[in-house]
Amino acid sequence: ALALIEGILCDNDVKEKDDNNNKDDNDKNNAIISSSSSSKSSSCFFFVGSYRSNQVSEDHAIFHFMDSARSSGVPVTKISLEGLTPRDINAMVSDALCMFPRICEPLSNIVFQKTKGNPYFVLEFVRTLRDRSLLQFSTGKMTWVWDEDRINSMDITSNVLYLLSRKMSGLSENVQLALKVAACFGIKIKKSVVEYLSANSDYSNIPSGLEQVVAEGFMIMVGTSYFKFVHDKVREAAYSLIPNSEKKKYHYHVGISLYLATKGSIVDDIVFSIAGQINHGMGFPTVRDPELWLDLAKLNEKAAAKAVDSSDYGAARSYVNAALPLLPKKHWKNHYDLSLRLYFLLAKSSHWCGDLEKASDVLQTILRESQHTYDKLNAYHLFVLVLYDGGETAEAYRTLFEVLLQLGESIPKKLSPTETNKMYKTTANMLTGLTEESLLEMKMMDRTSQFRLKFYNSIAVVANMPRSDMVPFFACRMVQLTLDSQTICKYSLIGLVQYAAIGCGHNNLEVIQEACRIGKLAVAALKKFDSYTDIIPRLFFIYYALVASYLEPVHACAANLLKGFECGIACGDTSSAFFNAVHHIRISVIAGTPLPILLKKTEYLLEVIKNHGNTIGKAHLLLHRDTILTLMGKGYDYHSAVQDDPMEAYDPKKPSAPLYQYHKSIRAFWLGHCERGHYFFEKLTVPGLVDDVVNWRMREHRKFFSLYHGINTFGIIKPSSDQRLKDTPINILEGLKISAAVSRWNFHNKACLLAAEIYSYKGNHQEAKVNFAAAITSARSSNFIHEQGLACERAGFHYKKIGQLAEAYGFFNQAKQCYAKWGSQLKVDSVTRQLESIQIKA
């Protein structure tokens, strides 16, 4: 149960599975917790979660939420409430019986053996002893007495379920009826459910029965909203009063009674309760009533839609699966709208749950049965996401391409670099003078044009793997459709952000600054739309992964990408959610997040992705995990981990090869493998002119690791090396200076460190000293612990080279401390060897 009150979120029922519906709540709870905490406008937020250790596994969402909070600097306190010890129980029994502890110790020891120290079980057990006269007050002796042998031989289980059931069996029929009905609804039953049921003559005595149940101590009244069992074992005992052979019949009768009592009323708050009871007993009725069954199908559709609104796609899927068998044979002809809604809900929930095959089959049915163009378009859009998540990128691209052609768009199969650059410049001229005010004043776009932009949004994302050269065209076309018509929709904003991402991959200062302006403008214009939650995941991963690194500290970008992941999981856009997840890990590595924390996050995200069947996200995260493990000094065989994966080992001939080379280059640099690093860095080097936007994607990745490329070059330069190789660090420094001019926080330390390396190589020791100091200071102020360590390490090499060993030793020692904080044992060991090699004379 989750409750949010004035900045306090209380989850007092964290479990592996829901007691009634038997569904996995891990992702849902995590999304609710995280999205609730991120949506509070106040900076103060207090979360309290409680759980039983025997019902929650180590990979439960609550523990990942705690780790995430700790990594973000949020104080987290874990309190373990263990069972009562024999000494505690002895003190309780002694106090209750007014006897010395040593005298009642034999009794308290038996109580502990039978209850294992569970406080509730202790009370119930002692009450049972009293009720059965095994513990009684002797008026002759004026003290309490008990029969140890009979108590020891009592045929009960450690959880006293038998005792509770026996006690309940002795209650009146009305009280037993109330217990059985309440148990059908799980650990609690809403008061509104009780009120509706009491209108039925079969259940008219339930209100008075529940009052007696509360008086007996089996349930409590929580506020004015619901009755709750005091313990789940009490509920289990109450449920056992219904014979197993009659349970389905019982649930069905309760559900139908509740349904008939509420028919025609607005019952959104108890629709889950009604549908759940009927579905639980659907095997009971043997006679098919077409009219009733159609009504029940609509009831389940309503429950499924409400579940989707609550981000519970697992429950939504179960409600739809319950509804479909209730439809008549010719339902697509006679009940088209209901059939369409149910099938689309099933496709969306199956996609979220990772059953891509089922989602694909359902969507193909919709495409075959659809009677309207817009219905087909919605199905095609989800179908493309299913294809993409399953690794069928080429087929997803082809499908999007064909749909856009059917929508009247003219798309070239290929553009030359000259044509691409010309289109970008034309679009840039159109955007000159665009302001937030002018965007907000635009009228809303017509429905067909919105679909065009929606499909362009998707093809721009999908094309990143099979046809990254076409992304600039798609981005520019989205902007042009908006500006030419002077109308807007929420997908226009994604188009503007995608355009900004292209510009941020440029190597011209003015182009980058203008691109940043357009990106900020698009995000600010979100307020024009009443509903934009569904585009947040995609907008976030484009903006915070590709644009905002020039505008905000990368640590903030990483945090927002995590929010994008949580929002995507919550709203059902798992494709964008996992793009956010992948970029969150990538940016977190860049930000110098402690590697052990980062490894835990990656492992968690991989587990979530496994549950959702996202092949693309899995392949990306496996590469990141391999890199993190390498940096930590732990070996990991990526190739064996993905041998059954359709992406396999990122064959260099595949479009995904640059990503594989990116990781190889990063690992080689930190391992100190200069020749190997140079090979992969050169593979990622982007040739071209200043005004080239074709290679925007590779330049965007290079802006963060170009420092490593520059430093790595000094490890292979020889007097005989060609001039191009000798000029590489200088050319990279020029690019870093441009980036630092836009974002000092993220790039100044990098520019200073590479400048220091260049001065050191040229023998200008004074300038090298100044720039090493500046690089260390800048990295420290920007909280780049790994690059602070790198700057100290490189400074140590510089001073060692010029014979100032004391200074070298000091810098190496600082580097070791930084690397230890980063969690890189690999670098700690490397620097330790340098420290051991320095002999300082006294």
Secondary structure, 3 states (H helix, E strand, C coil): CEEEECCEEEEEEECCECCCCCCECHHHHHHHHHHHHHHCCCCCCEEEEEECCCCCCCCCHHHHHHHHHHHCCCCCCCCCCCCCCHHHHHHHHHHHHCCCHHHHHHHHHHHHHHHCCCHHHHHHHHHHHHHCCCEEEECCCCEEEECHHHHHCCCCCCCCHHHHHHHHHCCCHHHHHHHHHHHHCCCEEEHHHHHHHCCCHHHCCHHHHHHHHHHHCCEEEECCCEEEECCHHHHHHHHCCCCHHHHHHHHHHHHHHHHHHHCCCCCHHHHHHHHHHHHHCCCCCCCCCHHHHHHHHHHHHHHHHHHHHCCCHHHHHHHHHHHHHHCCCCHHHHCHHHHHHHHHHHHHHHHHCCCHHHHHHHHHHHHHHCCCHHHHHHHHHHHHHHHHHCCCHHHHHHHHHHHHHHCCCCCCCCCCHHHHHHHHHHHHHHHCCCCHHHHHHCEECCHHHHHHHHHHHHHHHHCCCCCHHHHHHHHHHHHHHHHHHCEECHHHHHHHHHHHHHHHCCCCHHHHHHHHHHHHHHHHHHHHCCCCHHHHHHHHHHHHHHCHHHCCCHHHHHHHHHHHHHHHHHHCCHHHHHHHHHHHHHHHHHHCCCHHHHHHHHHHHHHHHHHHCCHHHHHHHHHHHHHHHHHHCCCCCHHHHCCCCCCCCCCCCCCCHHHHHHHHHHHHHHHCCHHHHHHHHHHCCCCCCCCCCCCHHHHHHHHHHHHHHHHHHCCCCCCCCCHHHHHHHHHHHHHHHHHHHHCHHHHHHHHHHHHHHHHHHHCCHHHHHHHHHHHHHHHHHCCCHHHHHHHHHHHHHHHHHCCCHHHHHHHHHHHHHHHHHHCCHHHHHHHHHHHHHCCCCC
